[in-house]
Amino acid sequence: MRRRRPEPGDHWHLDEVFIRIRGVQHYLWRAVDQDGVVLDVLVQSRRNTKAAKRFFKKLLKGLRYVPRIVVTDQLKSYAAAKRQIIPHVEHRQSRYLNNRAESSHQPTRQRERRMKRFKSPRQAQQFLSAHRPIHQRSHPRRHLMSAAEYRANRTHAFEVWKQETCIRRAA
């Protein structure tokens, strides 16, 4: 699925949300581009500058792209980490500009409720890393396309799924 991932846009929206794992609060860090495509997720127990730097490094290592603009909420850890890791990138901080990242947490929350919460940080990280590309491929944004485009998109998604899971038709 990673090979087939589209190239991300140049506006990245970063956000974190807390999740409870066995009664302990952890943070789910998420990066989304301007089209709503989730770039990466990371589960950590802290929400400080060190955690933000770790997320930036993981994000840049996995994508090999540098954004033109980074949009975050007003958490000071983002600014400190960005200054050290990608100082030449424009940084916009506003709680209103970051709605794209805020709304991208919704599928995760729905899935978390269905699973009756996560059992460990490692399990949450593994599941969310796998869930992200599958969810994006199988749930296209229907309101942005015509019926014909939607059908073609769904057909293509099922073909990719068959190829990736090595499901072959019995002849």
N, C-alpha and C positions, 0 to 999 in steps of 0.2 A: 504494500500500500504506500510505503514511503516513496518508492520510485515513481509512482503515478501522481504524487501530490503536486498540485499546481504551484508555480513560483509565487511566493508571498508578495503582497503589495509593499509599498515603501512607507506606509503609516502603520505603526504598531501601537496597539492599545494594551496596556498591562494593568492587571488588577489581581488582588488577592481576596480570598474569602475564607472564613474559618469553617472547619469541619470538625466534628467530634469523632474521635476514634477511641473506643472503649472508655469513654468519659473524659479523655484528655483532649484539649483543644490543639488542633494543628491548623496550618494554613495551606490552602491550595492556591498556588500562584499560576496565573494563566496569561498567555499572550495571544492576541487576536489581531489580524490585519484589518485594513479598512473595509474589506469585503465580508468580514465575519468568519473567515477561515481561522480555526484555532491552530496556532503555530506550535505551541508546546505547553505542557503543564508540569508542575513540580509540587510535591507534597513535602512540607517542612514543618518543624515544630516551632520555629521562630519567625518573627516579622521585623528583623532589624537589617542594618546595612549589609552585614555579612551574608544573610539569607538572600537579600536582593542581588548582591554581587554573584552569588552562586547561580541564581536564576538567570541573570544576564549571560553568564558564561555558558551555561547549558543551552540557552536559546541560540546564541551565536554559533556555538560549536555544531549544534544539530542542523542549522539552516545554511550556514556559510554565506549569509547575506547580511548586510548592514542596512538598517532602515534610514530613511531621510528624516522622519519625525517620530518621536516617541511620545505617546499621550498616556498620562497616568493620573491617578487621583492625587491628593495632596500629602501623601505619606512621604516624609522626609528621607526615608531609606532609599527610595527610587532615585532622588536627585544625587545623593552621595555616591551611590553605586554607578550611576550613569556617568558622573564626572570622572570616575576612575577607569571605567571600562571603555566607554564610547564617548569621549568628550566632545567630538566634533558634530554630534547629532543634535538636532534641535529638540528641545524638551518642552512640552506643554503640560502644565498641571492645572487641571480643573475637574471638579466633581461632575460637571455637566457634559464635558467633551468625552468622557470615558464610558458613556452608556453602552457602547458596543461591547466592551469587555464585561460590563456588569450583567448584561443580558445573556452573554454566552455561558454563564454559570447555570442557567436554568435546566438544560438537559442533564447536567451532572447531578443537580439536586433531585430531579425526578428519578433518575436511575438509582441514586443513593437511597431514596425512600423505598423504592421497589426491592432493593437488595437488603433492606433492614439494616442499613449503615455498613460502614467498612469495618473490618476486623483488625487491621494493622496498617501502619503507614506504607509498608512495602506492598501490601495487597492493593491498597488504594492507588498507589503510583502505577503499578503494573496494569491494573484494570483501566484507569483513566487514560494511560498512554495508548492502550489498545482500543478503547471505546471511542476516542476522538476521531480517528480517520474513518472508522466504520460508520459512526453516526453521521458524519458529514457526507459520506458517499451515499448513504441510504436515505437521508432526509434532506433532499434539496429544498431550497427556498422557493416554494411553489408560487408565491405571490409575485415573484420577479420574472416569471416565464410564461409563455403560452402553453396551451395544452399539448401541442405537438412537441415542443421543446421538452416539456416535462416527461412525456412518454419516452422520448429518445434518451433522455437523461437516465430514467429508471431502467430502460433496457440495457444501456451501457453499464450502469452500476451492477446489474445482475450478471452481466458477462464478466466484468472484472472480478466480482466475488467468486464466480465459478473458477476462473483462472487462478486466483490467489489461493483458494482452498482445494485446488486440484480435483474438483468434482467433474467427472466426465459422464456424458450420457452413455447409457448401455446401448450398444448397437444391435 
